Amino acid sequence: MSADERMVIVGAGQAGLHIAEALRSLGYEGGIELLGEEFHPPYHRPPLSKSWLAGEMDATQLIMRAPDALLRKRISLRTGTKVRSIDRLHKQVCLVDGNTISYTGLALATGSSPRILSLPGVNSKSVLALRTLDDASSVAKALALCAKKRLPVVVIGGGFIGLEVAATARKYGLDVTVLEAAPRLLSRVLAPVLSDWYVALHESRGVQLVLGAQVVSIESNSDGYVRGVCLADGSSIEAGLVLSGIGVSANDQLAKEAGITCEGGILVDSCSRTNDPHIVAAGDCTARKWANGRIVRLESVQNATEQAKSAASALLGNERPFDATPWFWSDQYDKKLQMAGISLGADEWAVRGEMNANTSEAGFSVFHFSQGTLLAVDSVNAGKDHLLARKLLDSRVSPTVKQVTDLSFNLADLLR
């Protein structure tokens, strides 16, 4: 190993941190440069729209690794560092400050960014998105101001982030309206029966839901602060805060400009390798082509963590495919949704348990099938179902619809 051997990781979030640590755990002794555009050390993102926003944890609890812990592992963390370009020919990253860093291997863990609303008035004060810790701090301040002045909150977008913020805002006692352009909530990821259940859940907690909403503009007052949201039907909804939750896009521009193949994200194989043999990628910025030919981009802690391990192995010339069942979660009120597998393409659903949004009793699960084969399972307050679902999917064992709906049948027996 040469004295100047160095792995450079662009992005100091979940994926970037785990690539750095995996390199050390695999025995890599060269230099590791972890470049973070934010000024914070690596932190947990999932709580930002949930427990942290609700004031149930402080900023120190978000930190994944303190700088001292990284130093002990000989990982050099540079915060507030933005990469301008990648010079693949000379194997260098060029920083916006004019400096360059040479690399033996390069990992891209650039994450994703919120999609921007394209509406008149979108630049009004208190029209916010939530992705980073700084974003969450701004949203928290806006919620506190709304609570003080008794102003309502409008969420544009009925996805997970929007609904989680809506649930948190209700904890503040605020009036909340969610505007969703689609005819149902979470239509890209949930079966209609579960979309309807989420409608019932939020309405039972006092949230006003408008499905099929066509937002045409955002109004502001004379001070430039948001005043309301205007819809195509001529109605206007008062707001002291507008939260934009219309999804995210992969941060793949740096890769595209360097000539790295991208298709809705940085295209990687099962070992997190790009089309450049010296460059890997992991986390929300990536997309993968599955066996059925479909390009899929996953946004989850598990995907970032597992892809990071594959990426670190690939940088060292080894293969460690990431092929475990993907899983996700969302906390809203006292309900925890845990999703295992990808339900895209399902043609049949079966419910195990009783779906009742108004009770805190035992949960339920929705099993997704395609031509009789289990694709995914969505569990609400049913942790045992979720863990079993992951085992069934990993083992490629499919129960029948009849077995799923028969609570006397022990699905775990299928694994024996």
N, C-alpha and C positions, 0 to 999 in steps of 0.2 A: 504494500500500500504506500503510495507516494505521500510526502508530507503535506502537499496541498490538496489532497483529495477532499471533496466537499459535496454534501448533499444539500440542495437548496429547496425549501418548501415555501411556496407562495400561498399564504392564507393561514392564519393562526387560530382557526376555529376548531370544531370537533375533529374533523378529518385531518387537518394539518398537524395538530398536536399529537394525534395518535400515530400518524406516519413517523414523526420524530421519535416518539417513545418506542415504537415497534422496531425501528432501525437499531436502537440501542439494545433492546431485548434480544435481537437476532445476532448481536455480537459485532455490529459495525463500530469501528473505532475512529473513523475519520470525522471531519468537521460537519456539523449540522447547523444550518442557518434557517431559522423559522421567521418568516417575514409577515407581520400583521399590519394591515392598513389602519385598523383602529388603534387607539391609544391605550386600550385595556389589554391585560393579559388574557389568555384563553378563558372563556366563561361558558356556562351552560345557557343555551338559548330557550329550550322549552318552557322554563318557568316564567319567561318574560311576559307572556300573555295570560298567565295564570296566577300562581302563588306570589310571585314577585310583584306583579302589577296590583294585586289585592293587598299588598303590604304585609304578607304573611312570612316573608323572608327578606333579609337585607342583601346589599350588593356583595358583601364579603362571602356570603353563602353561594353566590353564583360562580365564583372563581374556581376553575378546574385545576389549575396548577399555578402556584405563586412563582414569580420569577426566580426566587432562590431555589425552589425545587427543580426548576429546569437547569439552573446552573450546575447543580449537583450531578445532573445527568449529562453535563457538557453539551447542552442544547442552547445555542445562542438565539435569544428572542429579540427581535427588533420590532418594536411597536411603532405606529405612525409612519410606516414605510410602505410606499406605493411603488409598484413595478410599472414602468412605462411600456417596456417591450421585452421580447425574448429574442436573443441572437443565437439561433440554433447552430449556425455554422461555427461560431467561436465558442459555443456552449457558455453563454453569459446571460444574465438578466440585467437589464438596464433600468435603473431607478429614476424617478422623476427628478431627484436632486442632482442628477448627472453622474452619479457613481455607478459602477458595474460590479457584479459579483459573478465569478466563474463557478461553474458547477461540473461535478462528475455525473451526477444524476439530478433531475429536476422533477419535483412533484407539484402539481397544480391542485390546490384545494381552495379555490376562489369563491365557493359558495354561490349564493343567488341573491337577487335584489327584488324588492317589491315592484310589480308592474305599476306604471304611473297612470292615474286617471287622466283622460283627455276630455276635459270639460271646461267651459267658461267658469271662471271663479276658482279654479283649483288651487291657485296660489294664495287664497285667503288664509289668514292666520288661523291656527287650530284645525287645519285640514292635514291630517297626519297619517303616516303608515307605521307599521311596527315590524322591525326586523332585527335591529341592533339594540344594545343596551342603552345607547343614547336616544334612540327612537322611543324605547320603553319609558325612559325618564321623562321625555316630553309628553307622552300619553298620560303618564301618572300625574304630572302637574296639571294637564288639561282636565283630567277627571276630577281632581281635587278642586279646581276652580269651578267646574260645573256643579259640584256638590255644594260649594259655598254660595254660588249665585242661583242655585236651583234651575240649572239649564239642562235641557235634554241632550242625549247623545244619539247620533245617527251613524250606523255602520253600513258602508256600501260594500256588499259582497257577503254572501252567506257561506263562506268556506270555514275551515277550522279556526284560523286566526280571528276572523270576524266574529264568529260565534263564541269563541273563548273570551274575547274582549267584551262582547255583549253580556256574557254571564258575569264577568268581573264587575262591569259597570252596574249591574243590578245589585251586587253586593254593597256598592256605595249608596244604594237606594235611588239611583238615577232612572229617569224615564229613558227607554231605549227603543229605537226603531231600527230594524235590519231590512235593508233594501237588496233584494236578490234578483238579478236579471233573468235567471232561469226559472222554469215553472216549479222547481222544487229545490230544497236545500241539498248541498253536497251531492249534486246529481252526477258528478264525474266519478265519485268513489263509493257511494252507498246505493243499495237497492231501494226502490221506492218505498217499501214497507218501513225501512229504517229512516229514510228522509221524513216520512210522515210522523214517525215517532219523535224525531227531533223538533218538528214543528210543534207538536203537542207539548213537549218538554219546555221549550222556550216560551210558548204562550201561557203555560201554567205558571211560569215565573214572572209574568207581566211584560214580556217583550212583545212589541208590535212587529209583526212580520208582513212584509209586502213582497209577494212573489211575482215574477214577471215585471218587475219594476223597471221603468225606463227613465233614468236620471238624465236631465238635460242641462242643468247648470247648478252652480253653488252660489248663493248670495252672501254678501258680506255687509257689515255696517260701515259707518263713516270712519271708524278706527281701523278698518281692514280685517276685523275678526269675523269669522264665519257666523252667519245669522240663520241660514236655512238651506235646504236642498229642494230644488224644483224638479217636478216630475212631468212627463210628457202629457199627462192627463190634466195639467193645469194646476194641480195641487202643490202646496209647499209645506215642508216639514221643518219645524223649528229645530235649531241645533246650536249648541255651544261648543261642540266637538264633532267633527266628521272623521271617522276612522276608515281609511281605504284598505279594504282587504280583498282585492281582486286577483290575488295570486302572485306568484314570483316567476322570474325568468333566470335561467342559468347565467352566471357571470363567465361567459366563454369568449368574450371579445379579445382578450389577451391571447388566447390560444388561436383564434381565427386569424388574427393579424400575423401570427407566427407560422401560419400554414398547417396547423394541426387540424385534423378532420373533426368537424363538429356537426351534429344533427340534433338540434334542440338541446344542446349541451355538448361537452367535450366527449367524443365517442371513445369508449374504452371497451376492452374485452373483459372476460370474467376474472382476469388477473390485474385489472386496473391499468393496463398498458394502452397508450395511445399509438398512433401510427409512427411516432418517433421512438426509436429503441432506447433513448436516454431520458424519455419523459413519461411520467405516469400521472394519473389524476384520480381524485377521490372526492366523494361527498355530493352535495347538491348541484355542483357545477357539471356533473357527468351524466351521460346517457349510455345505455347499453342496448345492443341488439340481442333479443332473446331468441330461443330456438325456433319460435314460430315466425321470426322475421320482424316482429314488432319492436320499434325503438321505445324504450321505457326509461324515464328519469324518475328516480326515487328520492323523496325528501324525508329523511328520517335519521335519528341518532344511530340506529342500528346499521343503516346503510353506510353512513359516514365512518363509523368505527370499523366495520368489517372490511369495507373497501380499503381503508387505511392500512390494514394488516396485509392485504394482497399487494397494495402499492409498494409498501416497504420491502416485501419479499422480492417483488419484480425489480426494484432498484438494485438489489443485490444479486440479480441473475437467477432467482429461484421462482418457482410457480406455486402459488397458493390461491387457487380459485375461490371466489366468494359465490357460493351457490345455495346458501341456506335460505329458508323461507323468510321473505321480508316481513317485518312487523312494525306497527305504528301505534300511537296512542293519542288520545285527546281527553282532557279533563274539562267538564262543563258542569257547574253546580256540584252536586254530590254524585255525579255520574262519570264513570271512567269507561271510555270506549277503547278497546284494544283490538286491533285489526291484524290478522295473520293472512298472508298471501295477497294476491292481486285478483280482484273480482271482475276485472274487465273481460267481457266476453261471456259472462254467465247467462244461462238461459232458464235457470230454475233456482228458486230459493226455498229454504225450509227454516222454520223458527223453532228453536229449542228453548222452552221456558215461556213465561208469561210477560208480554210486553205491556208495561203500565208506567207511563212517564210520571205519574203522580204519587208513586210510592217509593220507599227506599228499601223495599224487600228484595229478596233474591233476584238476581239479574237474569239475562237471557242472551242467546246467541243467534245470529243469522248465518246460516250455512249457504254458500254460493256454489252452484254446480254448473258444469258445461257438459251436456250429453252424458250425465250421470257421474262425471268425475268431479271430485271436490277441488275447487279453485281457491277458496278463501273462506274465512270465518270472522265475523265481526261480533265481538262480545261486549256487552255492557254490564258492568258490575258483576262479571262472571270470570274471575281470574283463572279458575281451574279449567274452564272451557277453553280459554285462550291458550294456556300452556299445552293442553291436550291437542288443540287444533294445530299448533306448531309441530308437534310430534307426528300427527297424522299426515300433514303436508310434507314434512321432511321425509317420511317413510313412504310417501305416495300411496297411502291407504285411504280409500274412500268409503265412508258409510253410505247407506242408502237414505233416501228421504224418509222412509218409514222408520228406520232406526234413529234418525235424528229427532223426529217428532215424538218418539216413544220414550218418555222420561224414565221408564223402568229398564230400558236397555242401557247397559254400561258400554259407552263408546270406547273406553280404554281396553275392553276385551279384544277389540279389533287389532290391537298392537301385539297381542300375546301369540 
